[in-house]
């Protein structure tokens, strides 16, 4: 176990973990944690049905999300707003330890590895986490990163362990987002930085999405096309609705952060991105409207500075201390 080994703690009781041949044993409560393939499995023994559903979905659909990422990774909307929250972490000195929660396929973590940071990647889905491990290893960063199966609401790390942490479009998947933010605050060093990336706003769940689902159902019925099971979103995405400006601010406050800034992440560019993504799935091809996305990005930035409109972007980026 490398530089990250001393950071680990039992997620049940925060006791020290002692390493054996193929398992870690808590010196306090004697719970042991084994491996899932090549990944240390530090998930708590019990988990909610929703988390188990998410674990299954994102592992089973790994190939689907790899294909999806291939269609959007050059999107101006995607790159612009991902660079924005990653730049918050790039203010840290090189060599700082950064934790990602819900890392998925690991592309954002790779950006920080390119920038000279030590990165610990966590997720509950072994299929996605294994892809992140492969990506980072093949990119030459095997010694600079770690990949652990872990629950964002029960982090298996010592307090004050990390200089920075981040989570991308995952907070709304959690049954208890406040608990997760409190855990993030706990594992950050004093003065540590937490970046939240492209977290959905809640307003479109009451407006655009219901209308969009109705339109898609009508189009599928007219054309006689069935829904491909591989296109189905996860259970958490069906049940959760993102966060309004005030809801997200309240969560940061209750989690114990002293300062935070919420930043709009997409208006027209986000709408164009998601429309083209939905139609790409529908036609089983790539509909790329990248020039149009790029054209409206300056307008999006201007909209985000208007007092009322600033509270209604498609997504939020945020930084908290």
C-alpha positions in Angstrom: 0.0 0.0 0.0 1.5 3.3 -1.1 1.2 7.0 0.1 -2.5 6.7 0.6 -2.4 3.7 3.0 -2.0 5.9 6.1 -5.2 7.8 5.2 -7.5 4.8 5.6 -9.9 4.3 8.5 -12.7 1.9 9.2 -15.9 3.5 7.8 -17.9 1.9 10.6 -16.0 3.2 13.6 -13.0 5.2 12.3 -10.5 2.7 13.8 -7.1 2.1 12.3 -7.0 -0.6 9.5 -4.3 -3.2 9.7 -3.4 -4.9 6.5 -3.2 -8.7 6.1 -2.5 -10.7 3.0 -5.8 -9.9 1.2 -7.8 -7.9 3.7 -7.8 -4.9 6.0 -9.0 -5.5 9.6 -10.1 -2.7 11.9 -8.1 -2.6 15.2 -11.1 -1.2 17.1 -14.3 -3.0 15.9 -12.5 -6.0 14.1 -14.6 -5.5 11.0 -12.6 -6.7 8.0 -12.6 -5.5 4.4 -11.5 -7.5 1.4 -10.9 -6.9 -2.3 -13.3 -6.8 -5.2 -11.0 -8.0 -8.0 -8.1 -5.5 -7.9 -10.0 -2.9 -5.8 -10.1 -2.6 -2.1 -13.7 -2.8 -1.0 -14.2 -0.3 1.9 -18.0 -0.2 1.6 -20.0 -0.6 4.9 -21.5 -4.0 5.5 -25.0 -2.7 5.1 -26.3 -0.4 2.4 -29.6 1.0 1.3 -31.6 -0.5 -1.6 -31.1 2.7 -3.5 -27.3 2.5 -3.2 -27.3 -1.2 -4.2 -29.4 -0.3 -7.2 -26.9 2.5 -8.2 -24.0 0.1 -7.7 -25.6 -2.5 -10.0 -26.8 0.0 -12.6 -23.4 1.8 -13.1 -21.5 -1.4 -13.2 -23.9 -3.2 -15.6 -24.1 -0.1 -17.9 -20.3 0.7 -17.9 -20.0 0.1 -21.7 -23.0 2.3 -22.3 -21.4 5.2 -20.3 -18.1 4.7 -22.1 -20.0 5.2 -25.4 -21.8 8.2 -24.0 -18.6 9.8 -22.8 -17.1 9.3 -26.3 -20.0 11.4 -27.7 -19.7 14.3 -25.3 -16.1 14.6 -24.1 -15.3 17.2 -26.9 -18.5 19.2 -26.1 -17.6 22.9 -25.5 -20.3 23.0 -22.8 -18.8 19.9 -21.1 -15.2 21.1 -21.3 -15.9 24.7 -20.3 -17.8 24.0 -17.1 -15.6 21.0 -16.1 -12.5 23.2 -16.5 -14.2 25.8 -14.3 -14.6 23.6 -11.2 -11.3 21.8 -11.8 -9.5 25.2 -11.8 -10.8 25.8 -8.3 -8.7 22.7 -7.2 -5.7 23.8 -9.4 -5.2 26.7 -6.9 -3.8 24.1 -4.6 0.0 23.5 -4.6 1.1 20.6 -6.9 1.4 17.4 -5.0 -1.6 18.1 -2.9 -3.9 15.2 -2.0 -7.3 15.4 -3.7 -10.3 13.1 -3.1 -13.0 12.5 -5.7 -16.3 11.0 -4.7 -18.4 9.2 -7.2 -15.6 9.3 -9.8 -17.3 7.2 -12.4 -15.0 6.6 -15.4 -12.2 8.8 -13.9 -11.8 11.5 -16.6 -11.9 14.5 -14.3 -9.4 12.8 -12.0 -7.2 12.3 -15.0 -7.2 16.1 -15.6 -5.9 16.6 -12.0 -3.3 13.9 -12.4 -2.1 15.7 -15.5 -1.7 18.8 -13.4 0.5 17.1 -10.8 -1.8 16.2 -8.0 -2.1 13.0 -6.0 -5.7 11.7 -6.4 -7.8 9.2 -4.5 -10.8 8.0 -6.6 -13.8 6.5 -4.9 -17.1 5.1 -6.2 -19.6 2.4 -5.2 -19.7 0.8 -8.7 -16.8 -1.6 -9.3 -17.3 -1.6 -13.1 -16.9 2.1 -13.4 -14.1 2.3 -10.8 -12.1 -0.4 -12.6 -12.4 1.6 -15.8 -11.0 4.7 -14.0 -8.1 2.6 -12.6 -7.4 1.3 -16.1 -7.5 4.8 -17.6 -5.1 6.2 -15.0 -2.7 3.3 -15.1 -2.5 3.3 -18.9 -1.9 7.1 -18.8 1.2 6.5 -16.6 -0.2 7.6 -13.2 -0.4 4.3 -11.4 1.8 5.6 -8.5 -0.1 8.9 -8.2 -3.6 7.7 -7.6 -5.6 5.1 -5.7 -9.0 3.6 -6.5 -11.2 2.4 -3.6 -14.8 1.2 -3.4 -16.3 3.6 -0.8 -19.6 5.2 0.2 -19.7 9.0 0.0 -21.8 9.1 3.2 -19.4 6.9 5.2 -15.9 7.8 4.0 -13.1 5.4 5.0 -10.5 8.2 5.6 -9.0 9.9 8.6 -10.1 13.4 9.5 -8.0 16.2 8.0 -6.6 13.8 5.4 -7.0 15.8 2.1 -6.1 19.2 0.8 -9.0 19.1 -1.7 -12.1 17.1 -2.6 -14.6 17.2 -5.4 -17.8 15.5 -6.7 -19.3 15.8 -10.1 -23.0 15.4 -10.8 -23.3 12.9 -7.9 -24.6 14.7 -4.8 -28.2 14.4 -6.0 -27.8 10.6 -6.2 -27.3 10.2 -2.5 -30.0 9.4 0.0 -28.5 11.8 2.5 -26.5 14.6 0.8 -26.0 16.5 4.0 -24.3 13.5 5.6 -22.0 13.3 2.6 -21.1 17.0 2.8 -20.4 16.7 6.5 -18.1 13.7 5.7 -16.3 15.8 3.1 -15.8 18.6 5.6 -14.4 16.1 8.1 -11.8 14.7 5.8 -10.6 18.1 4.5 -7.7 19.8 6.2 -8.3 23.2 7.7 -8.4 25.6 4.7 -9.1 22.6 2.3 -11.1 23.2 -0.8 -14.3 21.3 -1.9 -15.5 21.7 -5.5 -18.9 20.6 -6.6 -19.2 20.2 -10.4 -22.3 20.3 -12.7 -24.8 19.5 -10.0 -28.3 19.6 -11.4 -30.6 22.5 -10.5 -34.1 21.5 -9.5 -36.3 23.8 -11.6 -36.2 21.8 -14.8 -37.7 18.8 -13.1 -41.0 20.7 -12.9 -40.8 22.2 -16.3 -38.6 21.0 -19.1 -38.1 17.3 -18.2 -41.8 16.3 -17.9 -42.4 18.0 -21.3 -39.4 16.3 -22.8 -40.4 12.9 -21.6 -43.8 13.4 -23.1 -42.4 14.4 -26.4 -40.0 11.5 -26.5 -42.8 9.0 -25.7 -45.0 10.5 -28.5 -42.2 10.3 -31.0 -41.3 6.7 -30.1 -45.0 5.7 -30.3 -45.4 7.4 -33.7 -42.2 5.8 -35.1 -42.8 2.4 -33.3 -39.6 2.4 -31.5 -39.2 0.7 -28.1 -37.1 2.2 -25.3 -33.6 0.5 -25.3 -33.0 -0.7 -21.7 -29.4 0.4 -22.0 -30.6 4.0 -22.3 -32.5 4.0 -19.0 -31.2 6.3 -16.3 -30.4 5.1 -12.8 -33.0 4.8 -10.1 -31.5 7.8 -8.2 -31.9 10.0 -11.3 -35.5 9.0 -11.5 -36.2 9.8 -7.8 -34.1 12.9 -7.2 -34.5 16.4 -8.4 -31.3 18.3 -8.0 -31.0 21.4 -5.8 -32.2 25.0 -5.9 -29.8 27.9 -5.0 -31.3 28.1 -1.5 -31.3 24.3 -0.9 -27.7 24.0 -1.9 -26.7 27.0 0.2 -28.5 25.5 3.2 -26.7 22.2 2.8 -23.3 23.9 2.8 -24.2 25.9 5.9 -25.5 22.9 7.8 -22.5 20.8 6.8 -20.2 23.3 8.6 -18.5 25.1 5.6 -17.6 28.7 6.5 -17.6 30.0 3.0 -19.1 28.9 -0.3 -19.9 30.3 -3.8 -22.5 28.9 -6.1 -21.8 29.5 -9.8 -24.2 29.0 -12.7 -23.1 26.2 -15.1 -24.9 26.4 -18.3 -28.1 27.9 -19.8 -28.5 27.6 -23.6 -25.3 25.6 -24.0 -26.5 23.1 -21.5 -29.9 22.8 -23.3 -28.2 22.3 -26.6 -25.9 19.7 -25.1 -28.7 17.7 -23.6 -31.0 17.9 -26.6 -28.2 16.6 -28.9 -27.4 13.9 -26.3 -31.0 12.7 -26.2 -31.4 12.6 -29.9 -28.1 10.8 -30.3 -29.5 8.0 -28.2 -32.7 8.1 -30.1 -31.1 7.8 -33.6 -28.3 5.6 -32.3 -25.8 8.0 -33.8 -23.9 11.1 -32.9 -25.7 14.4 -33.2 -23.0 17.0 -32.4 -24.0 20.7 -32.2 -20.6 21.8 -30.9 -20.3 25.0 -32.9 -23.7 26.1 -31.6 -22.7 25.3 -28.0 -19.5 27.3 -28.4 -21.3 30.2 -29.9 -23.7 30.6 -26.9 -21.1 30.1 -24.1 -20.4 33.9 -23.8 -24.2 34.5 -23.6 -24.4 31.9 -20.8 -21.7 33.6 -18.9 -23.5 37.0 -19.2 -26.8 35.4 -18.1 -25.2 34.0 -15.0 -24.4 37.5 -13.8 -28.0 38.7 -13.9 -29.6 38.9 -10.4 -32.7 36.7 -10.9 -31.6 34.6 -13.8 -28.4 33.6 -11.9 -30.5 31.4 -9.7 -31.9 29.3 -12.6 -29.0 27.8 -14.5 -29.2 24.2 -15.8 -26.5 23.1 -13.4 -24.4 24.4 -10.5 -20.7 24.6 -10.0 -19.7 25.5 -6.4 -16.6 25.9 -4.3 -16.7 25.7 -0.5 -14.1 26.1 2.2 
